[in-house]
Structures are given as C-alpha cells and as structure tokens.
C-alpha cells in the first residue's frame, strides 16, 4: 500500500453530525437544568442496604489500579529561579467529581473501577456515580460494590444527556460536580461537550470520546492464535470498533495462519454478529520493518497498541502517540482493560496525539506560587519593569517600583 | 455580608451569548477550512531577516521560565502491581503546537514567552505562533525575538477565529497543529471551542478563557500602598477585569488608607479610564479571620490570589482552588506575569476548580504500558477472566485463556 492508501484505509468511521445530536441533547439539558429531579426522573441510591456482594476479581483489580495510580502522586516542587525568587508547584484534588458508568444492557463495573479508584486516590471529596438502571430500576451489584469501595457519595440512577446535565448543574438530590468523566453513547458525549462549553455550568470533562480501537503490530515471532484473540477482543466491543493489524515482513502462510485463527475463534463467540461487523471493516497493512510500522502507528495514534514482537519492550521508545501499550505475548489487551493496574479510559479517534488517558492527574489540578524576598524583587524587578513598559501596562510596572522605593526608604 | 450577598457580589460578569458569537465564528472557520490561505489572507513570516533585537529583560524572563518548567520534567514510572505484572507510565511531547499571541493594539511578548518556553522545554517538534500584525503588516520585534529563542517554525500573521482555523486545519502555508494555546478575545475563544469540538479537526485546546481577575487577601500587616498597586495592576487589563479585596479584621481607618492609595495611584496612570471602569465593579469583603477569607477565596477560585498577610507562606496550605498564588509583600502579581518563572496562562472564571494553568504537562501526554511475564499472566489472569465474564465480553476472557492453555502445553 502507498501512503495515500494507508491513510484512506485507516480513516476512522465518520461520526454522526454533531449538530443533529446537539439538537436533541440541548432541550434535555435545559429541562434538567430548569426542572431538576422532576425532569431527571431519578433518585439517588443510598448505600446502607446496597449489597452484600463481595468479588475477589474486583478486589484484585481495585488493588492493582490503586497501586499504579498511588505511584503517580507527586511531591510539591520548589525552584529558586534566581536568588530570592522561589517558584513552587503543588497539586490539589478536584473537589467534586461525576463518574458516568454506561449501563442498560451492558454491565461495566470495570469503568466504575477505572474512574472511581483514581478519584479516591486523588482525595476528591465528593464522588458521584451516574449509571442508567436495569429494567427493574435496580443497578448492577458489582457497580454498587465498587461505589462502596471508593467511598462514593451516591449513585444517580439515570443515563444519557439528562444524567450529564444533573451532574453539571446539580438538582435537589444530585450534587453539582466540577468535572465529569466516563464513556457513553453519542448523547452522553454530546451532553458532556455541551456542558463543558457552558461557562454557567463551570464544569470540565475528561476527553472527547469515539469508538474503541486497537492496532496490533505483529512480526514472524508472534503466535497467530494470540494475535487473532486480541483482534477479536476489540471487535466484540461493537460494529463501529476499529481493528488494525500491521504485519511486519510476514509471508502469505503466516498471514493466512492469523486469518484462519480469526475465523476459527470468531465462530466460537456468542457475539459473532458484532464481531463479524467489526472484522469486516478491519484493516491489515503489510510493512517491511518496525520503523515503517511505527510511522503508521504514530500517525494513527491508536487507543490500544499491542506489540507482538521480538524485543517488544525496546520498541516502546519509538511509540510517540498511543493511549496504552501492551508489550509482548503474555500481555493481551484484556489485562489492561480490567486488572493489571493501568487505566482503560483512553483517548480514541486519534486524540492520543494530544490527550492522555485518565490518570491520577485527571483528578487533580496544579497550582503555582511565587514567593520573593526583598533581594529577590531587587534581582528580578528591572526585567519585570522593562517588560511591563513594552506592554504598556504601567500599573504592573509601578507595583514593582513602589516596593523597590519602599525598600530604599523613599 | 451574608453568604448569599458574598456570592452575589462575587458573581462574574456574564459572558456574551456563546451562540451569537458562534454564529459569526462558524462561517469564518468554514471559509478558512475550505479556502486555505486565500481565506486567511495571511502569510507566514520567515525568521531569516526577522530582527536584530536583543532584550535582556526577555533573556532573564526566558531563563527563569525555562528553569521552572524544566524542573517539571518527570522520570518514567514503573510499578510491579503484582509479581510479573509491570505497569509503566511515560510522557511524550505533543508534536505540533499552535500558540496564539494577541496583538493589534496590545503588544504581548510575555504571552509568547509563557507559551513558547514550555513548548520548547517539552520538546514539541513544531511550534507555530499566530499573532495579528500591526497596521503596517509587521509584527512586534519582541515577539519575533521570543519566537527565535524558542525555535518556532513560523509566525502566522493573522488573528481572530481565522487564525485559529488555520492552526486547526492547516492551510497551504500554515502547519496544522495538534493543540492550540493562548488567550484572545471572544472570537478567538469561540473559535478554539469550535475546533476542539470538531472531531475532523483533531485538535485540543488549553482551557476555557474569560476576563482576567485577582483576589487580594490583606490583614493589618499589609502595606496599603502595595495592596492598592496590586488591585490596580489587575484593573488596568480591561474594564471587565475582576478585582476583589478580602480584608481580614481591618478597621475603618485601615480600609480608608487602601481606598486613598487606590485613588491616588489610579490618577497617575495613563489608562485611568479603564482602571476606573474595573474599579467601579470591584468588591471589598470584610471578614473576621483567615479561615473565613479562605472559604470565600476557594469558592471563588481566583485566577490570581495575592496573600498580603502575616505568615502568608503558611496560608498556602489552605489554598484549594486558585490559578497562581503570590506570597507576601515582595511578590506583586507582575513578577509572575513576566519574569519570576511561574506561568501566567491561568484558568479564569472559576475554572481553577478543575483546570491547571499552562505548565509543562500542557505540552505532553502520558502513555501507559503493561508488560506481563508468563507468571504475571498466571497471577492476574483469573481476575481478568472473572470480570470479562461479568461484562459478557467472551473474547476478552478467551484472550487470556488461550495464553494460559498455551503455557500449559494444551
């Protein structure tokens, strides 16, 4: 394939018109904003009688995610940039956070873990979950269990744009939050976008969301069955999932072996229809060497990058754009999706070029400070006054001058 | 004042309707996107014959900002969350960044410094500045000098939404960037918001922008002349600037002393009309003690927080929401605006509750990786498989199972 063909093959499926969806979402948000709980038709779930479930699988995952995010804590930074000029940086938790966990037919306790654990580690004071209830009005016990473990204040039993609006503006029973996290369908995404642009809401969001995707780079040492199983893991997420294989210098027989495994394993899956849909617009690109593969991968900026390669660890140095990397034959994507410790809330749709996945920092903000001694102000004062003069901000200049005069007893 | 009165007094001036501005900005962006340079009416400025200016004030500021942002670099993180399960986190520079420097009547080399230096320290490959030219078509030499020093690729001589569109989509002569930074008027802000919501642009922005603001907390030890000079520094930014003073247990005489200084110093300023406008809707709030002051300040979440207090350094522990803090009598805001080393691109309009100011991390993204040994997969595998089962993602479960079977020689 030529460069233009590769670019064409890797074009992500076009997103539905943002304006059409906004037209639906806008009145929903206004309704919740004005009419609160009545519009939300929700109630908050209290934990007292929530669940007696215990899940060792959740406990193991919780602990690994906690450890990895705990290690991301930073000490305050202090730098004396000039004698007597001390600049510092420290972090503070975002006070109130809203975590959206998709529900309905799907059951996603892993999303509750991936958002709730870092919020807990960061020290956020109020953690509010929102998740659409099941048809009987209840919520998956695994999600309630996670909410318990992370110390959430409540679970808002609602989904869609109305849940996002409740978190952004607050209602009688839902706490207004400072930032909203989590994946969701196009209405959730449009709702998050809308409230993050409304200065009256005063709310941030984690990142833009698009369909999930994987790019697997395999060489002749890769086990065809493992490669196929990773491609299928991604494919089962939905028909709009993107599945890309870059094959490094594989011959016909090796490519066929992967293809054969793909069909054999797909036939055994319960979601075979979804898998077939995703596989049908998956892409295989053949390249000569790892450098060629990495140019394509870095340009595509995959959410998940799987390296089934000889010396895979060394190749990480060449990774410039990706959400999360899975190294070597014993690291399927699913370990990162659930339990290894890394976060699974990752940038999609090429946004790995400028966004990080959810991490401890997503629940903190950095604040800086300056503290000058009298000598410090003497040292830096003339630079400040000269620049203030260039910018014609005379009061800025005088705020320094008046202090220097005071030191000199004038 | 009661709580409700304080809240009312500290209400930020309402922003113009986002929809009205979007109506103007939308066609401009589409025009540039479709017609490139022709619509942009711009050209890029090459550096060869740019300037022979040297500015010691810029050199000093550059070096302090460089030092403070250099110190923000992180080592890669590696955590073994379970035996054989190794999770890592490392950072990569955002490849192409666009820095918007307001111009026209204002001359803002400091903005070029505050955005350009961290981009350079982060190792961004392409740094593109955009700034509206002066009436003779040229650009302020100080900005050209900064562009030189940070290794910028070019300066796009254009402003407003059209400059933002050129950076977001690229034109024949302007490099498309991955993220756009910098302050600007309402059209620049609306343009940044628009392109950050367009998945076809694939571009991020630094943060939402609103009018600049300062909150000064002063006690009886504060020098009235210094307090007044800091309030005036903020006021001269524009009539929509927010200027708030919290006075801790000051008597009538002390308050009057600040008031008198304010008027005396204001009369001497060239921008006296702007200053008067801002001062006219400034607010003074009297409180009993520092705790009461900090509740108000943290709720307001000021862009700039100035502590003119006894033991000001200790009070920093109580700061939960603020862009940047200025500690003690020898630290006027203007040192941070220009030369101390801290960044002056800070969250306004209460967004300090969830956003950090521009820092080194604004020019990087974090990527995680997992690397499991065979034993690692054995250790974590059952948790992964159990959660995949709960979520009914069978291919995820099998991606682990097929590997465990292979280890056991099945």
Interface residues (C-beta under 8 A of the other chain):
Chain A: X15 X18 X55 X56 X57 X58 X60 X61 X63 X64 X67 X68 X71 X72 X74 X77 X79 X81 X82 X85 X87 X89 X90 X92 X94 X95 X106 X107 X108 X109 X110 X142 X178 X179 X193 X197 X198 X199 X202 X203 X204 X208 X210 X223 X225 X226 X229 X230 X232 X233 X235 X236 X237 X265 X268 X269 X270 X271 X275 X312 X313 X316 X319 X320 X321 X322 X323 X324 X325 X326 X327 X328 X329 X330 X331 X332 X333 X334 X335 X336 X337 X338 X339 X340 X341 X342 X343 X347 X349 X350 X351 X352 X353 X354 X355 X356 X357 X359 X361 X365 X366 X367 X368 X369 X370 X371 X372 X373 X374 X376 X377 X380 X381 X382 X383 X384 X386 X387 X388 X390 X391 X392 X393 X394 X395 X396 X397 X398 X399 X400 X402 X403 X406
Chain B: X15 X18 X55 X56 X57 X58 X60 X61 X63 X64 X67 X68 X71 X72 X74 X77 X79 X81 X82 X85 X87 X89 X90 X92 X94 X95 X106 X107 X108 X109 X110 X142 X178 X179 X193 X197 X198 X199 X202 X203 X204 X208 X210 X223 X225 X226 X229 X230 X232 X233 X235 X236 X237 X265 X268 X269 X270 X271 X275 X312 X313 X316 X319 X320 X321 X322 X323 X324 X325 X326 X327 X328 X329 X330 X331 X332 X333 X334 X335 X336 X337 X338 X339 X340 X341 X342 X343 X349 X350 X351 X352 X353 X354 X355 X356 X357 X359 X361 X365 X366 X367 X368 X369 X370 X371 X372 X373 X374 X376 X377 X380 X381 X382 X383 X384 X386 X387 X388 X390 X391 X392 X393 X394 X395 X396 X397 X398 X399 X400 X402 X403 X406
